[in-house]
Every structure is written in structure tokens, then in C-alpha cells.
């Protein structure tokens, strides 16, 4: 029979440290369920143990990380284990893609001896709730009291902040908190109005409306009204609302090249009243600025509408703030947003593209694929593809092209074709070629049919007679004559003579696309 051992299941062994400055004892004491606010007790403990020093408490953030600044070679931070304990979490992370795993740790409490430009500091890093707090201790300079804010510490924090953002190549993005996004800035710089299929008049209007607002402060002042404005971009998803705001350097350059540059503040998600408050306070601090709300119907909800309206119309001054909001559902917006000119006075519709705009978009893809010798894409495919994509948004058209090219890639992989080889049935783009001779067209028809099932849209009604509606693209022949006209007819079915089915519909292609490539 096993004998029960009268011992505890484990024993916590702590080294005894003889030191007059053992703040870690207070950390453990107050963090063991006896404290309502650890920060208050640690502040008291540090002031007790460092009586002739100033104390500055700074939460770790993207712009004020003292250890990151030191580890980049700009200062030194030496972990002090001789006078304080270190409290850390330790674990193992598994390897990724063949790389070996390793140990990882998270410091919960640590003391560092920090040196910068000959100045010496004591730095405590303490994990508290969702924050990591930095307690910066510095000996009082001449004339400073312990309750003063150290000028040397201020210079250090300012230097780290400027180091964290060495240039203005970023855009402020709010997604439950503010971040400086270099990624969005790079996306904007790589894009162009040429990548946006939009009416030229609309492009000019969107660029001018922003520039003219920021040039018109005197006009607003002369009329005695607040210098603010709001516009709404609305329409089906995927038709260029977002890219017209953030993806076009034309608007961004209008802001960046001014004598006093204008910041773009981009709000992706702010579903709580406290977050709306943070957004508007930040915008006021950066005014004049362009404040963009993506999918504003998810931000201004029945729970936040009153608070949002108070922030926009209340006692706080919002001078210099131009708001642009986007929505896919204008009819579902709160009337206080869509029908109050003092908040959003102009609405711009981004509808599904017309036949000519769809042709332009297909031509855009044709240009992108021009260097791909394995993809046969003659000019005459553009109006044909545009025709079968009736009622598609630009996003769905993009999906059709991407899905088609992926299928083609998969097909060639299965056939064992090497890069540089093409389907032998692709043809050379002559006028006499049947469209079905082209792999791109064959696969495109299949993908369009699948996408139509996804969006629940019938086959293009404007392009066909009533008896064509609901037919699959595979049921139709699309042919071109030498003058660039398009004829759509039923394909023959078993037992039926083709010329007995009289369903032709004629269209004249844009002259830009007449003829073969």
C-alpha cells in the first residue's frame, strides 16, 4: 500500500534579495488580488524608493516603445536582475514551413538600466490588463521637483516618436484604434485613375470637390457658417466607391501637394460611441483633414446615431473637416444622414457599369495580359465578354477574370503543359475565328454562368430578346461581321434546323473595338 506523503504538491522558491529598492515585492503583493489599481500602488512604491527622481508613466505604443528604440541601436537597455526579480511568461512556439520551433517569453515585470546620449534612466516595464506600462525614472535636474515632468524624459519620448514615424509616408487608419498605415499609403501610390473605369466628368468632379473645399475657408467664414462638409458615395458593392477615395493618387496628391498638406483619416470600424468620440477628437486635432467613413451604415447604427449627430452638430467645432462616407445601401441609411444637407449635402451614385464601361474594363484586362503569350485575347473578345456580363459590378467582373485564369492555369497543369505553351485551339485572332476557338472565351462563359447563379441575376435582358432571357451563355452563338456588328443567335439543338429559330439581336460595337487585334 502506497504511503501518503505529507507534502505540498509544489513549492515556490524565491531568491532573497537584500536591496532597499525591491519594487517587485510590491508588484507581487498588490497584484495578488489585493489591489483595485496596480498603477497607483506601483507609482507610490517607485516614488518611495526613488525619492529624488522624477517619474513619467508611458504606455507602450507604436510611437513610444523605449525597448524597441534601444534594441535598434539608439540606446542601451540592460536587464537588472541583481536588484529586482523578473516576472515573465514562457512557452514554446511550433515551427512553420519546415522552420524549427523555439521558446518565447512575455515579460510581465522587469527593471532595466537605460542609457541614452549619456543620460541614465531606470525603466520599469509592467504588464497591466491590456497595457504594458513604462515607468521612466530620472534623477531630478537642477531646479526640478519630483512632481515635475522631466525635460530630459520629454526629449527622449519626442525623439522616439519622431524615430517611429521618420516620414509622412503613411495614412491614419482607425480600426477600433488609430494606426499609421504604410501599407495603405503604398497601395495609393501604386494606383492610378487609369485603373478606375469611371466617367471622366465624375473623376474631375471627385478631385475638384476635395480641393475646392480646402480652398474655401474664407467663403464659409464670410457667410458665417462652419467650415465643414460631407458627401456620400453610394451604389452596389464593387463599383469603385472605395478605390475612388483611397486608391487614387489624384485625390491624395491634391491633399499632399498643398502648401499645408492635408491628412487623410480613414475609418474602417468604429461601432461604439466611445470610438466615434475618439475618431472625431482625432480629426479635430488634425483639421483641416479629409475624414473617410467606409460603410457608414455599420458605424452609424440605431445605438450610435444620436451620439454621432451630437459629435457632428454639437458644441464641438469641426472646422476644416470634410467627411466622405460610403454605403452600398443608401435607402437603408438613417434619414438624419442621407437627408440632412448640413451633414452630407451631396450624394454620388456609383452604378453597375454600362456596356461601354464593361468593354473598357475588359480592354483593361487585355492590356494587363498582353505580355502573356499563352493567353490568346483578341480585341473582339472585349465586347463579347462585356455583353455576357450585363448587370455585373466591377468586382464581379474582376472575379470572372481571376477565376477564368485560375481554371486555365489548373487545366494546363493537369495537361502537363510547360510555361510558354498555349492551347492549340486558341487561334490567331482572325475575324473568321469562332469565339469558341479561344480558351479564354470558353472558360469565361462558364465562370460568368456560375457567378450569375451566385448573384441570382438573369442572363442580360437588354442584350437579348425576351425568349433569350434565362438561357446559359453556352446556348448562344455570338458572331461578328466585318463592320463590327454583333449577332446573337440560338445554337442549334437536336432535331431543330437552326434557321427556324429567329432570335437575332444586333448591336454596334464601340468603334474603339471594331476589327480584330
RODO-2510 file (C-alpha; in nm, 4 decimals, decimal comma):
residues 517
     n   res          X          Y          Z
     1     x     0,0000     0,0000     0,0000
     2     x     0,1399     0,3348    -0,1024
     3     x     0,2119     0,5676     0,1793
     4     x     0,0655     0,9186     0,1517
     5     x     0,3323     1,1857     0,1676
     6     x     0,2505     1,4862     0,3785
     7     x     0,3996     1,7423     0,1408
     8     x     0,2659     2,0222    -0,0729
     9     x     0,2276     1,9410    -0,4471
    10     x     0,4733     2,2148    -0,5378
    11     x     0,6906     2,4742    -0,3723
    12     x     0,7549     2,8272    -0,4971
    13     x     1,1194     2,9101    -0,4383
    14     x     1,2136     3,2764    -0,4497
    15     x     1,5605     3,4153    -0,4011
    16     x     1,6034     3,6557    -0,1171
    17     x     1,7338     3,9875    -0,2396
    18     x     1,8730     4,2358     0,0013
    19     x     1,8124     4,5711    -0,1530
    20     x     1,6430     4,8915    -0,0433
    21     x     1,4705     4,9149    -0,3846
    22     x     1,2714     4,5950    -0,4286
    23     x     0,9671     4,7165    -0,6173
    24     x     0,8980     4,3615    -0,7362
    25     x     0,7809     4,2774    -0,3849
    26     x     0,5130     4,5440    -0,4190
    27     x     0,4261     4,4182    -0,7677
    28     x     0,3624     4,0689    -0,6325
    29     x     0,1904     4,1974    -0,3203
    30     x    -0,0591     4,4236    -0,4922
    31     x    -0,1136     4,2066    -0,7971
    32     x    -0,2239     3,9133    -0,5815
    33     x    -0,5870     4,0184    -0,5618
    34     x    -0,5397     4,2975    -0,3077
    35     x    -0,5384     4,5919    -0,5475
    36     x    -0,8064     4,7791    -0,7384
    37     x    -0,5491     4,9741    -0,9396
    38     x    -0,1965     4,8359    -0,9675
    39     x    -0,0694     5,1559    -1,1305
    40     x    -0,1496     5,3656    -0,8234
    41     x     0,0372     5,1325    -0,5909
    42     x     0,3412     5,0965    -0,8174
    43     x     0,3619     5,4727    -0,8578
    44     x     0,3620     5,5096    -0,4801
    45     x     0,6264     5,2372    -0,4426
    46     x     0,8609     5,3883    -0,7035
    47     x     0,8324     5,7372    -0,5541
    48     x     0,9111     5,5851    -0,2136
    49     x     1,2223     5,4047    -0,3351
    50     x     1,3490     5,6837    -0,5634
    51     x     1,2832     5,9994    -0,3585
    52     x     1,4998     6,2370    -0,5647
    53     x     1,3765     6,1334    -0,9058
    54     x     1,1020     6,2351    -1,1433
    55     x     0,8594     5,9703    -1,2667
    56     x     0,6912     5,9552    -1,6072
    57     x     0,4487     5,6739    -1,6972
    58     x     0,4117     5,5998    -2,0708
    59     x     0,2037     5,3138    -2,2182
    60     x     0,3856     5,1156    -2,4843
    61     x     0,2564     5,2118    -2,8285
    62     x     0,3719     5,2246    -3,1868
    63     x     0,5171     5,5719    -3,1218
    64     x     0,6651     5,5277    -2,7729
    65     x     0,8403     5,1947    -2,7305
    66     x     1,1604     5,2528    -2,5337
    67     x     1,2902     4,8962    -2,5638
    68     x     1,2341     4,8848    -2,9410
    69     x     1,4255     5,2119    -2,9704
    70     x     1,7132     5,0681    -2,7658
    71     x     1,7215     4,7345    -2,9483
    72     x     1,7555     4,9286    -3,2760
    73     x     2,0889     5,0581    -3,1516
    74     x     1,9796     5,4069    -3,0470
    75     x     2,0130     5,3491    -2,6711
    76     x     2,1096     5,0709    -2,4291
    77     x     1,8722     4,8791    -2,2036
    78     x     2,0316     4,6312    -1,9624
    79     x     1,8008     4,3969    -1,7735
    80     x     1,8626     4,4397    -1,3991
    81     x     1,8264     4,1078    -1,2166
    82     x     2,0508     4,1991    -0,9250
    83     x     1,8070     4,4345    -0,7535
    84     x     1,4675     4,3185    -0,8879
    85     x     1,3019     3,9928    -0,9775
    86     x     1,1841     3,9350    -1,3335
    87     x     0,8315     3,8064    -1,3828
    88     x     0,7802     3,6508    -1,7229
    89     x     0,5641     3,4012    -1,9064
    90     x     0,7417     3,1371    -2,1074
    91     x     0,6191     2,8978    -2,3747
    92     x     0,7030     2,7100    -2,6887
    93     x     0,6025     2,8080    -3,0394
    94     x     0,5914     2,5459    -3,3078
    95     x     0,7843     2,5762    -3,6304
    96     x     0,6336     2,6981    -3,9547
    97     x     0,7002     2,5665    -4,3053
    98     x     0,9882     2,3477    -4,2017
    99     x     1,1464     2,6011    -3,9672
   100     x     1,2304     2,4763    -3,6162
   101     x     1,0232     2,5885    -3,3207
   102     x     1,1615     2,7694    -3,0197
   103     x     1,0995     2,9213    -2,6807
   104     x     0,9153     3,2500    -2,6449
   105     x     0,8581     3,4646    -2,3400
   106     x     0,6477     3,7603    -2,2364
   107     x     0,7839     3,9897    -1,9668
   108     x     0,5246     4,0847    -1,7059
   109     x     0,7574     4,2795    -1,4785
   110     x     1,1170     4,3842    -1,5335
   111     x     1,3615     4,6584    -1,4468
   112     x     1,6165     4,7963    -1,6963
   113     x     1,9095     5,0327    -1,6630
   114     x     1,8516     5,2577    -1,9633
   115     x     2,1144     5,4895    -2,1134
   116     x     2,0605     5,7438    -2,3913
   117     x     2,3013     6,0199    -2,5011
   118     x     2,4883     5,9934    -2,1713
   119     x     2,1687     6,0291    -1,9667
   120     x     2,0840     5,7450    -1,7294
   121     x     1,7307     5,6281    -1,6560
   122     x     1,5651     5,3488    -1,4650
   123     x     1,2928     5,1818    -1,6672
   124     x     1,0267     4,9505    -1,5265
   125     x     0,8149     4,7630    -1,7821
   126     x     0,4955     4,6279    -1,6266
   127     x     0,2119     4,4355    -1,7952
   128     x    -0,1172     4,5613    -1,6586
   129     x    -0,4519     4,4484    -1,8011
   130     x    -0,4328     4,5189    -2,1783
   131     x    -0,1387     4,7585    -2,1489
   132     x     0,2340     4,7415    -2,0985
   133     x     0,3277     5,0451    -1,8899
   134     x     0,6737     5,2042    -1,8950
   135     x     0,7730     5,3749    -1,5682
   136     x     1,0615     5,6076    -1,6598
   137     x     1,2634     5,7236    -1,3586
   138     x     1,5213     6,0036    -1,3934
   139     x     1,7215     6,1912    -1,1346
   140     x     1,5986     6,5461    -1,0809
   141     x     1,7976     6,8084    -1,2675
   142     x     1,8765     7,1461    -1,1140
   143     x     1,5539     7,3291    -1,0313
   144     x     1,3304     7,0262    -1,0885
   145     x     1,0976     6,8866    -0,8247
   146     x     0,9990     6,5207    -0,8019
   147     x     0,6475     6,6103    -0,9150
   148     x     0,7724     6,7923    -1,2285
   149     x     0,7788     6,6390    -1,5716
   150     x     1,1444     6,5813    -1,6602
   151     x     1,2560     6,7819    -1,9621
   152     x     1,5115     6,5124    -2,0476
   153     x     1,2415     6,2433    -2,0458
   154     x     1,0219     6,4627    -2,2675
   155     x     1,3037     6,4947    -2,5197
   156     x     1,3566     6,1177    -2,5118
   157     x     0,9873     6,0455    -2,5734
   158     x     0,9710     6,3054    -2,8515
   159     x     1,2830     6,1575    -3,0153
   160     x     1,1376     5,8058    -3,0053
   161     x     0,8100     5,9319    -3,1514
   162     x     0,9883     6,1013    -3,4417
   163     x     1,2028     5,7914    -3,4937
   164     x     0,8907     5,5758    -3,5090
   165     x     0,7483     5,7890    -3,7926
   166     x     1,0549     5,9031    -3,9896
   167     x     0,8488     6,0466    -4,2770
   168     x     0,4931     6,1285    -4,3786
   169     x     0,4517     5,8220    -4,5971
   170     x     0,1541     5,6763    -4,4139
   171     x    -0,2212     5,7155    -4,3813
   172     x    -0,4010     5,7194    -4,0478
   173     x    -0,6472     5,4285    -4,0275
   174     x    -0,8987     5,3718    -3,7487
   175     x    -0,9961     5,0084    -3,6956
   176     x    -1,1008     5,0090    -3,3280
   177     x    -0,7889     5,2239    -3,2704
   178     x    -0,5748     5,4645    -3,4723
   179     x    -0,2765     5,3258    -3,6650
   180     x    -0,0349     5,4832    -3,9111
   181     x    -0,0625     5,2561    -4,2144
   182     x     0,2332     5,2462    -4,4537
   183     x     0,0581     4,9625    -4,6415
   184     x    -0,2407     5,1776    -4,7385
   185     x    -0,0074     5,4615    -4,8375
   186     x     0,1860     5,2263    -5,0690
   187     x    -0,1399     5,0974    -5,2211
   188     x    -0,2431     5,4516    -5,3010
   189     x     0,0890     5,5357    -5,4607
   190     x     0,0758     5,2281    -5,6864
   191     x    -0,2752     5,3033    -5,8113
   192     x    -0,3901     5,5444    -6,0775
   193     x    -0,7086     5,6948    -6,2188
   194     x    -0,6231     5,4866    -6,5264
   195     x    -0,7022     5,1783    -6,3179
   196     x    -1,0523     5,3097    -6,2413
   197     x    -1,3197     5,2713    -6,5088
   198     x    -1,5232     5,5813    -6,4301
   199     x    -1,6754     5,8629    -6,6287
   200     x    -1,4140     6,1353    -6,6867
   201     x    -1,6551     6,4007    -6,5637
   202     x    -1,7008     6,2091    -6,2386
   203     x    -1,3235     6,1754    -6,1947
   204     x    -1,2798     6,5500    -6,2375
   205     x    -1,5680     6,6227    -6,0009
   206     x    -1,4346     6,3978    -5,7264
   207     x    -1,0901     6,5537    -5,7485
   208     x    -1,2212     6,9107    -5,7597
   209     x    -1,4712     6,8777    -5,4772
   210     x    -1,1940     6,7937    -5,2319
   211     x    -0,9527     7,0628    -5,3449
   212     x    -1,2181     7,3347    -5,3629
   213     x    -1,3418     7,2663    -5,0107
   214     x    -0,9996     7,3172    -4,8552
   215     x    -0,9541     7,6344    -5,0630
   216     x    -1,2836     7,7867    -4,9474
   217     x    -1,2388     7,8664    -4,5783
   218     x    -1,2824     8,2385    -4,6474
   219     x    -1,6139     8,1736    -4,8223
   220     x    -1,7528     7,9819    -4,5238
   221     x    -1,6248     8,2479    -4,2820
   222     x    -1,7794     8,5255    -4,4922
   223     x    -2,1186     8,3526    -4,4775
   224     x    -2,0847     8,2839    -4,1066
   225     x    -2,1259     7,9064    -4,1343
   226     x    -1,8990     7,6269    -4,0059
   227     x    -1,6233     7,5275    -4,2488
   228     x    -1,7256     7,1632    -4,2870
   229     x    -1,8852     6,9431    -4,5499
   230     x    -1,9981     6,5855    -4,6089
   231     x    -2,0643     6,3804    -4,9223
   232     x    -2,1870     6,0248    -4,9677
   233     x    -2,0698     5,7718    -5,2270
   234     x    -2,3378     5,5090    -5,2796
   235     x    -2,4252     5,2239    -5,5127
   236     x    -2,3884     4,8465    -5,5480
   237     x    -2,0805     4,6877    -5,3932
   238     x    -1,7704     4,6654    -5,6085
   239     x    -1,8181     4,9637    -5,8378
   240     x    -1,5336     5,1903    -5,7303
   241     x    -1,6520     5,3811    -5,4241
   242     x    -1,3618     5,2742    -5,2047
   243     x    -1,0916     5,2913    -5,4693
   244     x    -1,2110     5,6386    -5,5708
   245     x    -1,1422     5,7529    -5,2148
   246     x    -0,8273     5,5707    -5,1102
   247     x    -0,6943     5,4174    -5,4289
   248     x    -0,6386     5,7237    -5,6437
   249     x    -0,3316     5,9433    -5,6110
   250     x    -0,5241     6,2210    -5,7878
   251     x    -0,7187     6,2918    -5,4695
   252     x    -0,4255     6,2125    -5,2419
   253     x    -0,1912     6,4357    -5,4389
   254     x    -0,4478     6,7123    -5,4166
   255     x    -0,4082     6,6864    -5,0400
   256     x    -0,0347     6,6176    -5,0149
   257     x     0,0929     6,8844    -5,2545
   258     x    -0,0827     7,1780    -5,0899
   259     x     0,1196     7,4472    -4,9155
   260     x    -0,0108     7,2981    -4,5921
   261     x    -0,0605     6,9225    -4,6559
   262     x    -0,3990     6,7756    -4,5654
   263     x    -0,4140     6,4441    -4,3794
   264     x    -0,6385     6,1576    -4,4883
   265     x    -0,8034     5,9837    -4,1912
   266     x    -0,9641     5,6539    -4,2884
   267     x    -1,2240     5,4928    -4,0599
   268     x    -1,2924     5,1237    -4,1191
   269     x    -1,4711     5,0277    -3,7975
   270     x    -1,5998     5,2299    -3,5019
   271     x    -1,9161     5,0598    -3,3764
   272     x    -1,9196     5,2091    -3,0234
   273     x    -1,9959     5,5620    -2,9052
   274     x    -1,6589     5,5860    -2,7306
   275     x    -1,4863     5,5007    -3,0593
   276     x    -1,6846     5,7627    -3,2508
   277     x    -1,5680     6,0113    -2,9883
   278     x    -1,2054     5,9068    -3,0451
   279     x    -1,2449     5,9426    -3,4222
   280     x    -1,3892     6,2953    -3,4095
   281     x    -1,1428     6,4154    -3,1432
   282     x    -0,8536     6,2908    -3,3576
   283     x    -0,9997     6,4595    -3,6671
   284     x    -1,0352     6,7917    -3,4829
   285     x    -0,6725     6,7684    -3,3732
   286     x    -0,5611     6,7152    -3,7363
   287     x    -0,8015     6,9605    -3,9009
   288     x    -0,8067     7,0566    -4,1773
   289     x    -0,8365     6,6929    -4,2840
   290     x    -1,0336     6,4516    -4,5023
   291     x    -1,2283     6,2086    -4,2812
   292     x    -1,3494     5,8959    -4,4613
   293     x    -1,6104     5,6547    -4,3222
   294     x    -1,6122     5,3194    -4,5020
   295     x    -1,9579     5,1548    -4,4915
   296     x    -2,1038     5,4248    -4,2694
   297     x    -2,4190     5,2199    -4,2172
   298     x    -2,2111     4,9885    -3,9955
   299     x    -2,0803     5,2857    -3,7941
   300     x    -2,3931     5,4991    -3,7527
   301     x    -2,6386     5,2432    -3,6120
   302     x    -2,9585     5,2850    -3,4082
   303     x    -2,7372     5,2604    -3,0993
   304     x    -2,4857     5,5262    -3,2020
   305     x    -2,6859     5,7618    -3,4277
   306     x    -2,7656     6,0223    -3,1598
   307     x    -2,4069     6,0312    -3,0378
   308     x    -2,2711     6,0624    -3,3930
   309     x    -2,5086     6,3503    -3,4707
   310     x    -2,4111     6,5281    -3,1493
   311     x    -2,0423     6,4938    -3,2350
   312     x    -2,1007     6,6316    -3,5855
   313     x    -2,3511     6,9073    -3,4982
   314     x    -2,2870     6,9730    -3,1286
   315     x    -2,0886     7,2355    -2,9445
   316     x    -1,7531     7,0961    -3,0585
   317     x    -1,6085     7,2854    -3,3550
   318     x    -1,5476     7,0704    -3,6611
   319     x    -1,3976     7,3423    -3,8794
   320     x    -1,1820     7,2114    -4,1622
   321     x    -1,3226     6,8571    -4,1591
   322     x    -1,4550     6,7197    -4,4864
   323     x    -1,6338     6,3873    -4,4463
   324     x    -1,6761     6,1301    -4,7222
   325     x    -1,8967     5,8312    -4,6393
   326     x    -1,9558     5,5222    -4,8487
   327     x    -2,2523     5,2856    -4,8393
   328     x    -2,3948     5,0055    -5,0504
   329     x    -2,7459     5,0740    -4,9218
   330     x    -2,8443     5,4417    -4,9381
   331     x    -3,2100     5,3530    -4,8840
   332     x    -3,1229     5,1905    -4,5514
   333     x    -2,9279     5,4874    -4,4164
   334     x    -3,0704     5,6854    -4,1292
   335     x    -3,2553     5,9893    -4,2790
   336     x    -3,0514     6,2031    -4,0411
   337     x    -2,7501     6,1138    -4,2548
   338     x    -2,8877     6,0961    -4,6065
   339     x    -3,1411     6,3818    -4,5939
   340     x    -2,9757     6,6496    -4,3804
   341     x    -2,7738     6,8846    -4,6062
   342     x    -2,5933     7,0271    -4,3026
   343     x    -2,4269     6,6863    -4,2566
   344     x    -2,3975     6,5275    -4,6021
   345     x    -2,5120     6,7669    -4,8718
   346     x    -2,4205     6,5749    -5,1877
   347     x    -2,4628     6,2128    -5,2924
   348     x    -2,2750     6,0470    -5,5798
   349     x    -2,4057     5,7256    -5,7354
   350     x    -2,1638     5,4535    -5,8451
   351     x    -2,3948     5,2259    -6,0502
   352     x    -2,3178     4,8976    -6,2181
   353     x    -2,1090     4,9677    -6,5294
   354     x    -2,2698     5,0236    -6,8671
   355     x    -2,1937     4,8170    -7,1779
   356     x    -1,9210     5,0585    -7,2884
   357     x    -1,7676     5,0695    -6,9382
   358     x    -1,7658     4,6913    -6,9224
   359     x    -1,5913     4,6856    -7,2607
   360     x    -1,3333     4,9282    -7,1287
   361     x    -1,2775     4,7080    -6,8267
   362     x    -1,2261     4,4034    -7,0476
   363     x    -0,9792     4,6069    -7,2531
   364     x    -0,8017     4,6951    -6,9264
   365     x    -0,7556     4,3225    -6,8597
   366     x    -0,6499     4,2646    -7,2187
   367     x    -0,3748     4,5223    -7,1709
   368     x    -0,2663     4,3558    -6,8450
   369     x    -0,2408     4,0184    -7,0186
   370     x    -0,0707     4,1465    -7,3333
   371     x     0,2681     4,0221    -7,2198
   372     x     0,1305     3,6719    -7,1500
   373     x     0,1933     3,4866    -7,4748
   374     x    -0,0003     3,1828    -7,3518
   375     x    -0,3286     3,3773    -7,3305
   376     x    -0,4929     3,4490    -7,6653
   377     x    -0,7028     3,7617    -7,6067
   378     x    -0,8012     3,9322    -7,9365
   379     x    -0,9782     4,2660    -7,9241
   380     x    -1,3078     4,1220    -8,0445
   381     x    -1,3465     3,9286    -7,7166
   382     x    -1,3884     4,2547    -7,5208
   383     x    -1,7409     4,3500    -7,6370
   384     x    -1,8462     3,9842    -7,6317
   385     x    -1,7368     3,9457    -7,2689
   386     x    -1,8953     4,2778    -7,1781
   387     x    -2,2206     4,1567    -7,3300
   388     x    -2,2489     3,8400    -7,1227
   389     x    -2,1512     4,0304    -6,8042
   390     x    -2,4552     4,2572    -6,8149
   391     x    -2,5584     4,3682    -6,4625
   392     x    -2,2175     4,2729    -6,3209
   393     x    -2,0359     4,5110    -6,0905
   394     x    -1,6664     4,5749    -6,1497
   395     x    -1,5941     4,3468    -5,8531
   396     x    -1,7835     4,0593    -6,0161
   397     x    -1,6121     4,1244    -6,3485
   398     x    -1,2761     4,1062    -6,1733
   399     x    -1,3827     3,7805    -6,0080
   400     x    -1,4802     3,6414    -6,3507
   401     x    -1,1367     3,7194    -6,4953
   402     x    -0,9435     3,5879    -6,1946
   403     x    -1,1492     3,2678    -6,1751
   404     x    -1,1122     3,2119    -6,5511
   405     x    -0,7342     3,2489    -6,5427
   406     x    -0,7082     3,0168    -6,2418
   407     x    -0,9081     2,7492    -6,4228
   408     x    -0,6855     2,7884    -6,7284
   409     x    -0,3768     2,7513    -6,5102
   410     x    -0,5199     2,4390    -6,3446
   411     x    -0,6146     2,2896    -6,6815
   412     x    -0,2640     2,3393    -6,8179
   413     x    -0,1088     2,1945    -6,5040
   414     x    -0,3217     1,8822    -6,5410
   415     x    -0,2264     1,8525    -6,9082
   416     x     0,1414     1,8864    -6,8189
   417     x     0,1908     2,1964    -7,0359
   418     x     0,5085     2,3918    -6,9636
   419     x     0,5151     2,7714    -6,9274
   420     x     0,5105     2,9348    -7,2683
   421     x     0,2811     2,6780    -7,4286
   422     x    -0,0770     2,7576    -7,5179
   423     x    -0,3930     2,5693    -7,6079
   424     x    -0,3692     2,4658    -7,9746
   425     x    -0,7299     2,5755    -8,0291
   426     x    -0,6695     2,9354    -7,9277
   427     x    -0,6492     3,0632    -8,2856
   428     x    -0,4621     3,3658    -8,4107
   429     x    -0,7297     3,6336    -8,3732
   430     x    -0,8555     3,6470    -8,7333
   431     x    -1,2042     3,7826    -8,7993
   432     x    -1,3161     3,4412    -8,9244
   433     x    -1,2312     3,2679    -8,5974
   434     x    -1,5228     3,1440    -8,3930
   435     x    -1,5183     3,2797    -8,0383
   436     x    -1,5230     2,9256    -7,9038
   437     x    -1,1810     2,8760    -8,0635
   438     x    -1,0397     3,0765    -7,7719
   439     x    -0,9791     2,9064    -7,4394
   440     x    -1,0246     3,2362    -7,2561
   441     x    -1,3747     3,2798    -7,4011
   442     x    -1,4781     2,9210    -7,3341
   443     x    -1,3760     2,9354    -6,9699
   444     x    -1,5091     3,2882    -6,9245
   445     x    -1,8600     3,1793    -7,0260
   446     x    -1,8545     2,9042    -6,7651
   447     x    -1,7372     3,1355    -6,4874
   448     x    -1,9912     3,4042    -6,5762
   449     x    -2,2679     3,1432    -6,5594
   450     x    -2,1502     3,0371    -6,2129
   451     x    -2,1323     3,3961    -6,0910
   452     x    -2,4825     3,4637    -6,2209
   453     x    -2,6096     3,1825    -6,0042
   454     x    -2,4266     3,3447    -5,7128
   455     x    -2,5886     3,6870    -5,7594
   456     x    -2,9235     3,5494    -5,8751
   457     x    -2,9249     3,7614    -6,1902
   458     x    -3,0841     3,6515    -6,5169
   459     x    -2,8833     3,6472    -6,8370
   460     x    -2,8521     4,0049    -6,9748
   461     x    -3,2020     4,1208    -7,0559
   462     x    -3,1087     4,4332    -7,2528
   463     x    -2,8835     4,2421    -7,4861
   464     x    -3,1346     3,9757    -7,5830
   465     x    -3,4979     3,9298    -7,6815
   466     x    -3,7452     3,8066    -7,4232
   467     x    -3,7122     3,4489    -7,5424
   468     x    -3,3382     3,4530    -7,4693
   469     x    -3,3798     3,5510    -7,1042
   470     x    -3,2646     3,2813    -6,8629
   471     x    -3,0546     3,0956    -7,1189
   472     x    -2,6993     2,9916    -7,0382
   473     x    -2,4168     3,1574    -7,2346
   474     x    -2,3403     2,8111    -7,3772
   475     x    -2,6808     2,8162    -7,5535
   476     x    -2,5904     3,1190    -7,7654
   477     x    -2,3689     3,1964    -8,0606
   478     x    -2,2109     3,5433    -8,0604
   479     x    -2,0725     3,6351    -8,4024
   480     x    -1,9186     3,9441    -8,5608
   481     x    -1,9339     4,0709    -8,9170
   482     x    -1,6649     4,2715    -9,0951
   483     x    -1,8307     4,6014    -8,9978
   484     x    -1,8036     4,5252    -8,6286
   485     x    -2,1704     4,4328    -8,5687
   486     x    -2,2618     4,1608    -8,3226
   487     x    -2,5206     3,8923    -8,3935
   488     x    -2,6532     3,6772    -8,1113
   489     x    -2,8413     3,3620    -8,2131
   490     x    -2,9534     3,0361    -8,0598
   491     x    -2,7202     2,7410    -8,1066
   492     x    -2,8874     2,4530    -8,2971
   493     x    -3,0442     2,1797    -8,0871
   494     x    -3,1000     1,8208    -8,1842
   495     x    -3,3826     1,7818    -8,4373
   496     x    -3,4238     2,1548    -8,4978
   497     x    -3,2958     2,3387    -8,8034
   498     x    -3,1044     2,6487    -8,6859
   499     x    -3,2622     2,8923    -8,9328
   500     x    -3,6085     2,8055    -8,7969
   501     x    -3,5158     2,9787    -8,4698
   502     x    -3,5287     3,3500    -8,5323
   503     x    -3,3740     3,5194    -8,2302
   504     x    -3,1137     3,7619    -8,3738
   505     x    -3,0254     4,0792    -8,1874
   506     x    -2,7921     4,3338    -8,3469
   507     x    -2,5510     4,5607    -8,1674
   508     x    -2,2892     4,8022    -8,2951
   509     x    -1,9657     4,7787    -8,1024
   510     x    -1,7773     5,0844    -7,9903
   511     x    -1,5563     5,1979    -8,2789
   512     x    -1,2589     5,1582    -8,0459
   513     x    -1,3108     4,7833    -8,0553
   514     x    -1,4111     4,7397    -8,4195
   515     x    -1,1972     4,4874    -8,6031
   516     x    -0,9682     4,2164    -8,4792
   517     x    -0,6424     4,2684    -8,2942
***
